[in-house]
Amino acid sequence: MKNTTIIDFMAIDDKTIKLCSKCKERPRAHPESTNPWCRQCNTEKQVEYQGNVKEMTETRSFAAGCAAMREFMVTYYAQFGNVKLSGFEASMMARKAGLPQ
C-alpha cells in the first residue's frame, strides 16, 4: 500500500481540497466543519488568546482594586463632613487610614 497523507484522503472524499482561510497553505483541520482554519492556525490563535486572557484578567483585577480603594477613600473622607483640607492634610490622612478590609 502506498503512503497516503490526509491530503490524499481529502482529495478522494471531497474531490477538492479545502484550504485554511487564514494561511491558505495547509488543509482545514476538519473539512466538513464550519471552522475554516487548519490545526496550526487554530493552535496559534489559542496560544494568543490564552495570553490575552491573562492580560485581561490582570487589567480587570487592577481596575477592581482601584475601584475598591476609591470607594474606601470616599467613605473614609465622608466621616469628616464639610471640613476644608489642604492636599498635604488629605495625603497624611490617607496614609494613616491604612488599607481597606
PyMOL commands that set and color helices and strands:
alter all, ss='L'
color gray80, all
select helices_A, chain A and resi 6-14+39-78+87-97
alter helices_A, ss='H'
color red, helices_A
deselect
rebuild
show_as cartoon
